[in-house]
Amino acid sequence: MFSTASIRQEIDAAVGDGATLEEIEDMIVSSLDVSEELQAALWLYAWGALERAQSGLGRPVAHPSDPRHI
């Protein structure tokens, strides 16, 4: 089993390593055995993470130490 927090951390690490959205989708998102809705949500998170990184705001939306993260 996995948590969405751990998947978001994987996405953030991939963004930090310079992965493209397509690479993140292939390596992480589409490889998960989850609903299409959750895959779509993770894809949107990846897209947002890339946008934040490109704008210089590279910080994740939710950090694991933040009690509000899901």
C-alpha positions as CSV (number, residue, x, y, z in Angstrom):
1,M,0.0,0.0,0.0
2,F,1.1,3.6,-0.5
3,S,0.1,7.0,0.7
4,T,-0.7,10.0,-1.5
5,A,1.9,11.9,0.6
6,S,4.6,9.4,-0.5
7,I,3.6,9.7,-4.1
8,R,3.6,13.5,-4.0
9,Q,7.1,13.3,-2.5
10,E,8.1,11.1,-5.5
11,I,6.7,13.6,-7.8
12,D,8.5,16.5,-6.1
13,A,11.8,14.5,-6.3
14,A,11.2,13.9,-10.0
15,V,10.5,17.6,-10.6
16,G,13.7,18.4,-8.7
17,D,15.6,16.0,-10.9
18,G,14.4,17.8,-14.0
19,A,11.8,15.2,-15.2
20,T,9.2,16.4,-17.7
21,L,5.4,16.0,-17.1
22,E,5.4,13.1,-19.6
23,E,8.3,11.3,-17.7
24,I,6.5,11.8,-14.4
25,E,3.3,10.4,-15.9
26,D,5.1,7.4,-17.3
27,M,7.4,6.7,-14.4
28,I,5.0,7.4,-11.5
29,V,1.4,8.2,-12.2
30,S,0.3,5.7,-14.8
31,S,2.2,2.9,-13.1
32,L,-0.1,3.1,-10.0
33,D,-3.0,0.6,-9.6
34,V,-5.5,3.3,-8.5
35,S,-8.6,4.9,-9.8
36,E,-8.6,7.2,-12.8
37,E,-9.7,10.0,-10.5
38,L,-6.7,9.6,-8.3
39,Q,-4.4,9.3,-11.3
40,A,-5.9,12.5,-12.6
41,A,-5.4,14.3,-9.2
42,L,-1.7,13.1,-9.1
43,W,-1.2,14.3,-12.7
44,L,-2.6,17.7,-11.7
45,Y,-0.3,17.8,-8.7
46,A,2.7,17.0,-11.0
47,W,1.7,19.7,-13.4
48,G,1.4,22.2,-10.5
49,A,4.7,21.1,-9.1
50,L,6.4,21.7,-12.5
51,E,4.7,25.1,-12.8
52,R,5.9,26.1,-9.3
53,A,9.4,24.9,-10.1
54,Q,9.5,26.9,-13.4
55,S,8.3,30.0,-11.7
56,G,10.9,29.7,-9.0
57,L,8.4,28.7,-6.3
58,G,9.7,25.1,-6.2
59,R,8.1,24.4,-2.8
60,P,5.6,21.5,-2.6
61,V,2.0,22.5,-1.9
62,A,1.8,20.2,1.2
63,H,4.8,19.1,3.2
64,P,4.6,15.8,5.2
65,S,5.2,17.7,8.5
66,D,2.1,19.9,7.7
67,P,-0.8,18.4,9.7
68,R,-3.2,19.6,6.9
69,H,-1.7,17.4,4.2
70,I,-3.6,14.4,2.9
